[in-house]
């Protein structure tokens, strides 16, 4: 008892002394600068620095929790308080050691705050899509979404933020984050000659993204390339992208990584464009004047995008200048373009209208005086309204048409698309984009103008989509949503004076429901992952009729479905996964897998570049959904001292339920059109490399691709594999742009690829005096290799850069060295003087091939102006 009393007295006397002794330990200054490391690693570093022991139960304390601390000469107590706050733990200092335990319910102090907002162009108020927001202190950041919105959730503190965008001056700002806040950040466009080449320590955005097979196209880059007839073209600019094969000279049809041309989706503000071509494929419907940004995905697209096997071209139009009235235009050899944009209410609402009209009828009028119409046109419009700080509404539309008519007939086609979009900032970390989009494509073949008898094929769709973006923290984003689609197909019927002559082929209707989710995570400083899942349910609906075929392709039954009947359903899962490993500073290794499903199918047995006859059919009883599985492995490195990015990517792709046809298949006015189809698979693989420079006076890229694409169909080519039309093993692309002075810029474009496969006859025989070719294996021959060099020079006519009115002249030389790139080749002819005649004497050795090419050297001059 006496001992206990003595102990109590000693404790009372010495407790204050012990307390004062431990106080300096917690107040000693430490330095701990870590980003996205585990709690255990941070504790170990503190232990090594202070000599303190840490005691905890790994089963109850979240030692794997990632924490970020930026402390320079800070008291140990404050560092421990911040560590425990981020890890939902609490600490106690007992007998010279720090004891950690899980925080009791209600005691965790989670006080992260969110800084969000928009990044915009200072001059026009246009949203800057893909702008980088980087926190210098934490070495973390994010990029703005398709509407220029960003969100960063961080611990409280003072941070230095850097806002950057290619072609714009960087903005650095200090942020004191004690409460959640939002702002609009404005960046100012920079001339390459007015700034030094700034070498950034950070890698380009695409290296840091957990995505593969993606490219971003800026309108300014498209406009700096040499153009055929001076017509700048977003689709044709894809020929400089790795993995893309253009059809031929002058054509806008393209193939991506072994896929057919219908396996490419083009969207304008979430509305699909089914036939993006004018003048039988010479020009596309997408001109850069009204475009804000283009993302191009080569197979490994986010879960929110899909519906095609090979690629998605996601086009975002300008929202319109909400600060000043702006008028711009262009006059070239082929067309005239004019646009106007400005504010309804300054900084609150804006509009944009852009149009293009061709001027080509006069070129052909003398040689074909019976031409009545020979033209194409485009019209794009958009209106934006800022309802309040959290809600924005936009309406956009596109319409385009072609008419090539004579007094005896001709062809016409139209594209129409419209979108209503609503952006809702539900909270600073949750962003919702809701769109209602509709589009339609019609092709008309005039049979008898006197009675207005026309053959018409048609496809249209209506789409409702809700896409949520949840910005969890700077290291992870979650997107999820749903989409409902309705489709109408008319594969081709004849009407006279507005009266349908009766459905020769059945009109089809289909519905599609889609759920999707995508999670992007930076696990730590070296690893990142992006994974997603897309679930699609496709259903066919009446009123319609379908044929049942036997094994010999003979129709044996007809099924009739009343309006509203649902008669065929396909449900498919589409997983996709990308993992990124950051080997060292500015160096990334990535691998991905993706599955894509396609339920709408282009029906044509023509490989001509001069047709816009688009017939579409849905997946149904006789046509299964097309499937593709693609794996990719990529390496990217940024050389910061010279501003160069090196990329190389290997891919392997297998596509199932592909469509081909027997020779001489009838696809026009054929009620049994599905009997002409054959189904098989395509296998493709390739290695793509590219060296790219995006900043400075000299910009451009140089790339080489080796790729193969082979098809195998049981009923074609005796079941043997054959080269696809787009199998062109070797391809070289080079695009350069150099700002010579403040007023002069030069550009160059070079392309080379192996000649396209085609079927050439192996011999001939005569029947009733007619010579008939005999063909062996399909695509057994190749056209000569394709190559072409284009150059252009642009002169800014303004001597003073600050003028509101700016104008320039561009001189282009397409196919500078006049290469004759062959499109077609025929073998069954002989030359008799200046004429080619069908061969009749099979023993005569005078038989020669005849070849057809399209363009030689084409000079052009265009004038552009802009009033800001």
Protein Blocks (a to p, Z undefined) as FASTA:
>chain_A
ZZmmmmmmmmmmmmmmmmmmmmmmmmpccddddehiafklmmmmmmmmnopacdddfklm
cfkbccddddehiafklmmmmmmmmnopadddeehiacdddddehiaccfbdcddddddd
fklopacehiacddfklopacdddfkopacddddedddddddddehiacdddddddfbdc
ddddddddddfklpccdddfbdcfklmpccehiacddfklmmmpccehhiacfklmmmmp
ghiacfbehiabdceehiafklpccdeehiacfblceehhlacfbdfklpcbdcddehia
cfkbghiakbccdddddebjakbccddddddfkbccddddddfbghkbccddddddddfk
lmmmmmmmmbmbdcdddddddddddfblmbccdddddddddddddfkbccdddddddddd
ddddfblmbccddddddddddddddfblmnopacddddddddddddddddfblmbccddd
dddddddddebiadeehiagbjfbacdddddddddddddddfblmbccdddddddddddd
dddddddddfkopafbdcdddehiafbdcddddddddddddfbghiacdddddddddfbd
cddfbfbfbbcbdcdddddfklccddddddddddddddfknopacdddddddddehiacd
dehiafehpaklmmmpccddddddddddddddfedjbgcdddddddddddddfkgghhpa
cddfklcfbacdddddddfblmbccdddddddddddddddfbdcdeehiacdddddehkb
ccdddddddddddddfbfbfkbmbdcddddddehklopacdfbdcfkbccehjaccddfb
lmbckbccddddfbdcddddddddddZZ
